[in-house]
Amino acid sequence: MNENRKTTPPPIYVVSGGRGLAGNNMVQSLLIQYPENKMPVVIIPGINNENQLFDIVMQAKAEKALITHTMVDPNLRKKINKLCDEFSVRKIDFMGQLADYLDEQLEVEPLQHPGLYRKINQEYFERIEAIEYTLSHDDGLGPERLHNAEIILTGVSRSGKTPLSVYLAMFGWKVANVPLVKGIQPPKELFEVDPQRVFGLHIGVNQLITHRKKRMETWINYQNELYIDEQSVKEEIRHAIFVFDRGGFTVLNVTNKPIESTANEILNFMSERFSYRGKKMESPYHNKNSED
């Protein structure tokens, strides 16, 4: 056997604005066809600006690496492709390179409409990244990245923030949720983002206590009577309303309301406030260059 084949080949970079799960799955689904391969795969997640792209391309050039990417943001997608061409770094654009190749080679119009493959991939990667973002920003995680959220939910514990966030994410929305706890200041970023994107979830005392009692049944060797004390719960709700008023947030009463109904209510507000670009909507507060 040729000894050169035993050397470790150059790595494959998987570059993504999310966690890189979709791109990595695509790479691994091919590598599995080569048993005992030694191909290094390096996932580079959370890319949201051009300076990061430049550094990645320079590192790839130094390592003779192949860059694969699933950049959803069109500006960042164009930039990384341009940088790779400029510095002679091999690349695979999972968003559209195959479509471009087929258009060029087949010289026929697709059966449905041009750009369908890219459109399908765009929607797929947007949904994956939205879910990744939402799970990474559940229950107050990553407050410094709240400005990247398309929708922000806030409210007291057990008001339904997490299931509503995940439901919206399944349709491609990047959602963050921020818990409100009496005696603890909310993150300052909550009051720095566009308030038209923030929705305060208000819930009735009785239903909230019922939800919390069910939650407590899953706790082992731990009880918190204040968590279900009626007076304490009322104070928490009053505190939440104070925060909603302070931030100028839209208040939604979720008492006895199914998730689907609240989600539709939120999207109706978004539709009224911002102009559509497909699913995406923009406002003067929202920096699209920070997303993909």
C-alpha atoms as one frame of an Amber mdcrd trajectory, in Angstrom:
protein
   0.000   0.000   0.000   1.194   3.498  -0.804   2.523   5.042   2.432   1.161
   8.448   1.433  -2.341   7.116   1.881  -1.700   6.679   5.577  -1.119  10.361
   6.131  -3.958  12.443   7.508  -5.693  14.325   4.686  -6.475  18.049   4.901
  -9.525  18.813   7.038 -13.034  19.633   5.950 -14.419  22.792   7.536 -18.165
  22.950   8.155 -19.008  26.647   8.489 -22.421  27.742   9.743 -24.323  30.599
  11.280 -25.979  28.075  13.587 -24.371  25.050  15.215 -23.377  23.419  11.946
 -25.459  20.295  12.568 -27.071  20.211   9.131 -23.808  20.727   7.241 -21.969
  18.203   9.403 -24.696  15.628   8.790 -24.298  16.087   5.046 -20.518  15.633
   5.254 -20.729  12.634   7.584 -23.353  10.937   5.415 -20.723  10.791   2.665
 -17.714  10.000   4.832 -19.498   6.947   6.247 -19.082   5.410   2.793 -15.314
   5.321   3.403 -14.738   2.998   6.392 -11.835   3.869   8.664 -11.295   7.170
   6.904  -9.068   9.663   8.695 -10.649  12.783   7.256 -10.763  15.475   9.996
 -14.020  17.415  10.123 -13.951  20.765  11.898 -17.298  22.390  12.729 -17.108
  26.199  12.899 -20.470  27.429  14.248 -21.986  30.811  15.073 -20.496  32.800
  12.182 -22.220  36.163  11.807 -19.769  38.693  10.371 -17.318  39.119   7.519
 -14.228  39.391   9.737 -14.869  35.875  10.988 -15.172  34.637   7.414 -11.821
  36.145   6.448 -10.066  34.461   9.367 -11.663  31.115   8.493 -10.614  31.303
   4.847  -7.057  32.237   5.808  -6.858  29.308   8.216  -8.305  26.963   5.597
  -5.745  28.144   3.061  -2.924  27.480   5.527  -4.217  23.944   6.196  -5.208
  23.275   2.567  -8.683  22.578   3.936 -11.937  22.257   2.054 -14.635  24.689
   3.207 -18.246  23.522   3.198 -20.904  25.910   4.410 -24.606  26.401   4.975
 -24.657  30.188   5.245 -28.291  31.302   5.023 -27.592  35.034   5.091 -27.139
  35.942   1.388 -24.495  38.594   2.073 -22.350  36.249   4.151 -22.878  33.457
   1.648 -21.628  35.641  -1.202 -18.723  36.884   0.891 -17.373  33.468   1.850
 -17.682  32.255  -1.742 -15.841  35.348  -2.976 -13.074  34.969  -0.383 -12.602
  31.309  -1.258 -12.291  32.180  -4.958  -9.948  35.077  -4.229  -7.546  33.003
  -2.127  -7.913  29.739  -4.081  -9.549  27.803  -1.262 -11.745  24.906  -2.349
 -15.357  25.252  -1.234 -18.714  23.539  -1.374 -21.751  25.768  -0.930 -24.537
  23.486   0.267 -27.023  26.308  -0.267 -26.735  26.561  -4.018 -23.573  25.259
  -5.652 -25.226  22.076  -6.887 -28.084  24.097  -8.371 -25.619  26.399 -10.115
 -23.723  23.401 -11.478 -26.863  21.713 -12.822 -28.077  24.930 -14.439 -24.725
  25.274 -16.177 -24.309  21.670 -17.279 -27.839  20.724 -18.256 -28.717  23.992
 -19.971 -32.410  23.362 -19.405 -34.892  25.035 -17.150 -35.918  23.023 -14.084
 -39.334  21.381 -14.282 -40.920  23.723 -11.736 -39.049  27.007 -11.531 -35.431
  28.204 -11.431 -33.901  28.314  -7.973 -36.226  25.691  -6.495 -33.341  23.619
  -5.085 -31.847  26.690  -3.430 -35.250  27.729  -2.100 -35.817  24.288  -0.565
 -32.338  24.298   0.966 -32.831  27.863   2.225 -36.011  26.903   4.052 -34.424
  23.745   5.451 -31.311  25.455   6.784 -33.322  28.391   8.134 -35.525  25.987
  10.078 -32.534  24.069  11.452 -30.763  27.263  12.505 -33.950  28.657  14.047
 -34.363  25.526  16.166 -30.684  25.601  17.146 -30.924  29.274  18.095 -34.120
  28.792  20.070 -32.793  25.858  22.092 -29.604  27.824  22.799 -31.630  30.780
  24.093 -34.183  28.963  26.208 -34.906  30.118  29.747 -32.671  33.194  29.599
 -29.584  31.591  28.063 -27.290  33.826  26.002 -28.852  37.230  26.821 -25.948
  38.984  25.086 -27.267  37.572  21.792 -30.882  38.660  22.217 -30.456  41.187
  19.401 -30.259  38.237  16.988 -33.724  36.996  17.945 -36.644  37.570  15.627
 -39.132  37.065  18.462 -38.557  37.315  22.225 -40.945  35.864  24.808 -40.869
  36.805  28.470 -42.937  35.954  31.516 -42.979  34.136  34.847 -42.021  30.502
  35.307 -44.528  28.026  33.762 -46.289  30.648  31.649 -45.576  28.583  28.534
 -42.496  30.316  27.135 -40.508  27.217  26.151 -43.200  25.217  24.312 -44.319
  28.349  22.463 -40.700  29.142  21.523 -40.118  25.652  20.145 -43.419  25.722
  18.250 -42.463  28.970  16.508 -38.935  27.682  15.843 -40.354  24.675  13.996
 -41.674  27.148  11.449 -38.295  28.833  11.077 -38.420  31.639  13.636 -35.445
  32.421  15.858 -37.020  32.794  19.288 -35.449  33.628  22.638 -37.281  33.476
  25.940 -36.450  35.313  29.136 -37.832  34.258  32.545 -38.971  36.908  34.973
 -38.171  36.204  38.609 -39.248  38.549  41.380 -36.185  39.985  43.106 -33.877
  39.358  40.130 -33.323  42.058  37.538 -34.020  40.978  33.930 -31.011  41.182
  31.597 -30.389  44.716  30.359 -30.473  43.430  26.759 -34.209  42.793  27.135
 -34.749  46.552  27.194 -32.264  47.281  24.402 -33.908  45.248  21.630 -36.838
  46.371  19.505 -39.811  46.264  21.923 -42.130  45.447  19.031 -40.472  42.032
  18.893 -40.949  41.310  22.606 -44.107  39.597  23.869 -45.000  39.345  27.542
 -46.989  36.240  28.441 -49.632  36.932  31.070 -51.359  33.998  32.746 -54.101
  33.734  35.359 -53.178  32.894  38.943 -55.182  29.660  39.191 -53.904  28.179
  35.958 -50.325  29.149  36.807 -50.544  27.417  40.185 -52.008  24.322  38.512
 -49.096  24.215  36.036 -46.591  24.652  38.841 -48.107  21.892  40.961 -47.750
  19.495  38.032 -44.170  20.621  37.618 -43.419  20.047  41.307 -44.605  16.444
  41.005 -41.487  15.767  38.918 -39.118  17.237  41.504 -37.273  14.779  43.713
 -36.581  15.622  47.354 -37.225  19.292  46.767 -40.226  21.412  47.639 -40.789
  25.157  47.336 -44.049  26.232  48.922 -43.637  29.821  47.744 -43.628  28.521
  44.176 -47.327  27.657  44.502 -48.377  30.056  47.290 -51.272  32.125  45.942
 -50.106  35.449  47.406 -46.548  34.898  46.232 -47.737  33.946  42.742 -49.876
  37.095  42.559 -46.825  39.185  43.439 -44.806  37.468  40.707 -47.495  38.244
  38.151 -47.650  41.893  39.262 -43.871  42.109  38.939 -44.062  40.657  35.427
 -46.706  43.211  34.416 -44.430  45.965  35.751 -41.595  44.663  33.528 -43.936
  44.478  30.520 -44.972  48.099  31.067 -41.401  49.238  31.623 -40.247  47.731
  28.341 -43.321  48.681  26.326 -43.815  45.019  25.399 -46.929  43.546  23.825
 -48.863  41.632  26.484 -50.649  38.424  25.518 -53.057  36.666  27.844 -52.258
  32.963  27.486 -54.705  31.737  30.128 -56.527  28.627  28.851 -55.244  29.339
  25.356 -53.629  26.682  23.096 -50.114  27.274  21.809 -51.313  27.463  18.207
 -53.648  30.334  19.029 -50.971  32.364  20.821 -48.483  31.698  18.018 -50.948
  32.953  15.418 -51.570  36.027  17.524 -47.842  36.776  17.662 -47.369  36.300
  13.927 -50.317  38.546  13.180 -48.675  41.285  15.227 -45.394  40.698  13.387
 -47.146  40.887  10.049 -48.779  44.185  10.940 -45.557  45.733  12.242 -42.980
  44.620   9.708 -42.877  44.041   5.980 -42.578  40.488   4.743 -39.611  39.095
   2.849 -40.943  35.592   2.583 -40.992  34.484   6.205 -38.419  37.057   7.261
 -39.407  40.477   8.520 -37.241  43.465   9.273 -37.484  46.586  11.390 -35.060
  49.496  11.903 -33.916  47.870  15.158 -33.030  44.532  13.565 -29.542  43.973
  12.173 -29.868  41.373   9.446 -26.090  41.161   9.020 -25.907  39.568  12.439
 -28.012  36.580  11.378 -27.980  33.663   9.056
